[in-house]
Amino acid sequence: MDFELTKSQKEIQKAARDFAKGEFDKTLALELDRKHEFPEKIWRKAADLGFIGIHFPEEYSGQGLGVLENILVAEEFCSRDSTIGSALILAGFASECILRFGSDALKEKYLPAVAEGEMLSAGAFTEPDHGSDITFMNTTAEKDGDEWVINGSKIFITNGETAGFFCVLCQTDPESKPTYRGISLILVEAHRKGVSATDVGEKMGIHMMSTAEVNFKDVRVPASNLIGKEGKGFYHVLEFFDESRILVAAQALGTAQGAFDRALAYVKQREQFGKKIAQFQVTQHKLADMATKIELSRLITYKAAWNFDKGRIDPKLTSMAKMYAARTAVEVADEAIQLLGGYGYMAEYEVERFYRDAKITEIYEGTKEIQKNTIASALIGKLK
């Protein structure tokens, strides 16, 4: 068992760290967060350098690397700035559905556009009336000749207003029993007639990413836009979640590390009662707890990524990684604010923004309760 990253992985890690250090300007981050603007220029630079779609094959403008290399980039980006980092690592969200299950034609058309920074992508899974339950969809897709006709609504869609295309879960066979066997995954271009997106409103964090309600009214797309097999969309998305939850775990890990780094730097220079705050045992114990949680999160997140790259699907492990890393991000960011005191509550010191960005990792890609259900199901198995 070797816990050491390879030379190539260390180089990728350093390159991502150097890029973030050079491009993630603090003043710009505060401005973009306040204005709720996507960091477009930084995103395009990141794409030019190969950080976006690093896990895509080279023929689709990727670097032919794995999920582990992708999350190393995510961790470095989010530790430097939780908001810019999150926006960049999720710029190609759900494009993996095409990568893993799409036809060659769909891969050739859309994956290079994502990797080269020409187009954002989105996964349209969650519905207003169903939340975490994706076993039945109100959004329907009916065959009409050589086209699908799609009707329905999706909510809380990351990149919803800015994506070039959506990977949409649709009920294609409402008579199937159980219902999830009649769900398919279909690519819908954002420019199609009948597609509309509306911002969901002010939200707690991740201000640089669009979060929208997306509506489909008699939207026609070619039958060839089907991703994977008809009636297998539910299973395709579950497998995608096993990959995307590792990415969210890395987002949480980087956010926790970034909040910790700022808190550590602060307590080493701030004096109270004639001593550095770092000299007080209560502070030292807080730091010890924070660092331990971060290291445990890193170990399980890296293991989940390594396991996926070995071709093994393990929902229990990916759910554990996502659940634990997300909880760590929230707890560490909260403790970082406490260590900074009143300054921690101020935007200038950044940890309040890291705290706001941390919480979403416990919600999207399945809430922590959903993760516990997945873990428990794997542990208990089928009961007779």
Long-range contacts (C-beta under 8 A, 24 or more apart in sequence): 3-299, 5-72, 9-68, 9-69, 9-72, 12-54, 12-65, 12-69, 12-72, 12-73, 13-72, 13-73, 13-76, 15-49, 16-51, 16-72, 16-73, 16-76, 16-77, 17-76, 17-80, 19-45, 19-46, 19-49, 19-51, 20-76, 20-77, 20-79, 20-80, 20-81, 20-84, 20-85, 21-80, 24-77, 24-80, 24-81, 24-84, 24-85, 26-81, 26-350, 29-81, 29-83, 29-84, 29-350, 29-353, 30-347, 30-348, 30-353, 32-83, 32-84, 32-207, 32-208, 33-83, 33-207, 33-208, 33-347, 33-353, 34-207, 36-207, 36-208, 37-208, 38-87, 38-162, 38-208, 38-209, 38-210, 39-84, 39-87, 39-88, 39-208, 42-84, 42-88, 43-87, 43-88, 43-91, 43-117, 44-117, 46-88, 46-117, 47-91, 47-115, 47-116, 47-117, 47-118, 48-116, 48-117, 50-115, 51-77, 51-88, 52-88, 52-91, 52-92, 52-114, 52-115, 52-116, 52-117, 53-92, 53-95, 53-111, 53-114, 53-115, 55-96, 55-99, 56-99, 56-111, 56-114, 56-115, 60-99, 60-107, 60-108, 60-111, 60-112, 60-115, 61-111, 61-112, 61-115, 61-116, 62-111, 62-115, 66-305, 66-308, 66-309, 67-243, 67-246, 67-247, 67-305, 67-308, 67-309, 68-302, 68-305, 68-306, 68-309, 70-247, 70-250, 70-305, 71-246, 71-247, 71-249, 71-250, 71-301, 71-302, 71-305, 72-250, 74-247, 74-250, 74-251, 74-254, 75-250, 75-253, 75-254, 75-257, 75-298, 75-301, 76-254, 77-254, 78-250, 78-251, 78-253, 78-254, 78-255, 78-257, 78-258, 79-254, 79-255, 79-257, 79-258, 79-261, 80-254, 80-258, 81-258, 81-350, 82-205, 82-254, 82-255, 82-258, 82-259, 82-353, 82-354, 82-357, 82-358, 83-205, 83-206, 83-207, 83-208, 83-353, 83-357, 84-208, 85-251, 85-254, 85-255, 86-206, 86-208, 86-209, 86-251, 86-255, 86-357, 87-206, 87-208, 87-209, 89-247, 89-250, 89-251, 90-158, 90-159, 90-209, 90-247, 90-251, 91-117, 91-120, 91-121, 91-159, 92-120, 92-121, 93-120, 93-121, 93-122, 93-123, 93-158, 93-159, 93-244, 94-121, 94-122, 94-123, 94-166, 94-167, 94-240, 94-244, 95-121, 95-167, 96-240, 96-243, 96-244, 97-123, 97-167, 97-185, 97-227, 97-228, 97-236, 97-237, 97-240, 98-167, 98-187, 98-227, 100-236, 100-239, 100-240, 100-243, 101-185, 101-227, 101-228, 101-229, 101-236, 102-187, 102-227, 102-228, 103-224, 103-227, 105-224, 106-187, 106-224, 106-225, 106-227, 110-164, 110-165, 110-187, 113-164, 118-164, 119-163, 119-164, 119-165, 120-159, 120-162, 120-163, 120-164, 121-159, 121-163, 121-164, 121-165, 121-166, 121-167, 122-157, 122-158, 122-159, 122-160, 122-163, 122-165, 122-166, 122-167, 122-214, 123-157, 123-158, 123-166, 123-167, 123-237, 123-240, 124-154, 124-157, 124-160, 124-166, 124-167, 124-168, 124-169, 124-188, 124-214, 125-154, 125-169, 125-237, 126-154, 126-155, 126-156, 126-157, 127-152, 127-153, 127-154, 127-155, 128-153, 128-155, 128-213, 132-366, 132-367, 132-370, 134-169, 134-180, 134-183, 134-234, 134-237, 135-178, 135-179, 135-180, 135-183, 135-234, 136-171, 136-179, 136-180, 136-183, 137-169, 137-170, 137-171, 137-183, 138-171, 139-168, 139-169, 139-170, 139-171, 139-216, 140-170, 140-171, 140-172, 140-174, 141-168, 141-170, 141-171, 141-172, 141-184, 141-186, 142-172, 143-172, 143-223, 144-220, 146-222, 146-223, 147-220, 147-221, 147-222, 147-223, 148-172, 148-186, 148-220, 148-221, 148-222, 148-223, 148-225, 148-226, 149-218, 149-219, 149-220, 150-186, 150-188, 150-194, 150-216, 150-218, 150-219, 150-220, 150-221, 151-216, 151-217, 151-218, 151-219, 152-215, 152-216, 153-213, 153-214, 153-215, 153-216, 154-213, 154-214, 154-215, 154-216, 155-200, 155-213, 156-200, 156-211, 156-213, 156-364, 157-197, 157-211, 157-212, 157-213, 157-214, 158-209, 158-210, 158-211, 158-364, 159-209, 159-210, 160-197, 160-199, 160-210, 160-211, 160-212, 160-213, 160-214, 161-197, 161-198, 161-199, 161-210, 161-212, 162-210, 163-190, 164-189, 164-190, 165-189, 165-190, 166-190, 166-195, 166-214, 167-227, 168-216, 169-233, 169-234, 169-237, 170-233, 172-230, 172-231, 172-233, 173-231, 176-231, 180-234, 181-231, 181-234, 182-231, 183-231, 183-233, 183-234, 184-226, 184-227, 184-228, 184-229, 184-230, 184-231, 184-232, 184-233, 185-226, 185-227, 185-228, 185-232, 185-233, 185-236, 185-237, 186-221, 186-225, 186-226, 186-227, 186-233, 187-221, 187-225, 187-226, 187-227, 188-216, 188-219, 188-221, 188-225, 189-221, 192-219, 192-220, 192-221, 193-219, 193-220, 194-218, 194-219, 194-220, 195-219, 204-356, 204-359, 204-360, 205-353, 205-356, 205-357, 205-358, 205-359, 205-360, 206-357, 206-360, 238-315, 239-313, 241-315, 241-318, 241-365, 241-366, 242-308, 242-313, 242-314, 242-315, 242-318, 243-308, 243-318, 244-365, 245-304, 245-318, 245-319, 245-321, 245-322, 245-365, 245-366, 245-371, 246-301, 246-304, 246-305, 246-308, 246-318, 246-321, 246-322, 248-322, 248-325, 248-326, 248-361, 248-364, 248-365, 249-297, 249-300, 249-301, 249-304, 249-318, 249-321, 249-322, 249-324, 249-325, 249-326, 249-361, 250-301, 250-305, 250-325, 251-361, 252-297, 252-322, 252-325, 252-326, 252-328, 252-329, 252-358, 252-361, 253-294, 253-297, 253-298, 253-301, 253-325, 253-328, 253-329, 255-329, 255-333, 255-354, 255-357, 255-358, 255-361, 256-290, 256-293, 256-294, 256-297, 256-325, 256-328, 256-329, 256-332, 256-333, 256-358, 257-294, 258-350, 258-354, 259-329, 259-332, 259-333, 259-336, 259-351, 259-354, 259-355, 259-358, 260-287, 260-290, 260-291, 260-294, 260-332, 260-336, 262-336, 262-340, 262-349, 262-350, 262-351, 262-354, 263-287, 263-290, 263-335, 263-336, 263-339, 263-340, 263-351, 266-339, 266-340, 266-343, 266-349, 267-339, 277-339, 283-339, 286-335, 286-338, 286-339, 289-335, 290-331, 290-332, 290-335, 290-336, 293-328, 293-331, 293-332, 294-328, 294-332, 296-324, 296-328, 297-321, 297-324, 297-325, 297-328, 297-329, 300-324, 300-325, 301-325, 315-374, 315-378, 316-374, 316-375, 316-378, 316-379, 319-366, 319-370, 319-371, 319-372, 319-374, 319-375, 320-371, 320-375, 322-361, 322-365, 322-366, 322-371, 323-362, 323-368, 323-371, 323-372, 323-375, 325-361, 326-358, 326-361, 326-362, 326-368, 327-362, 327-368, 329-358, 329-361, 330-355, 330-358, 330-359, 330-361, 330-362, 332-358, 333-358
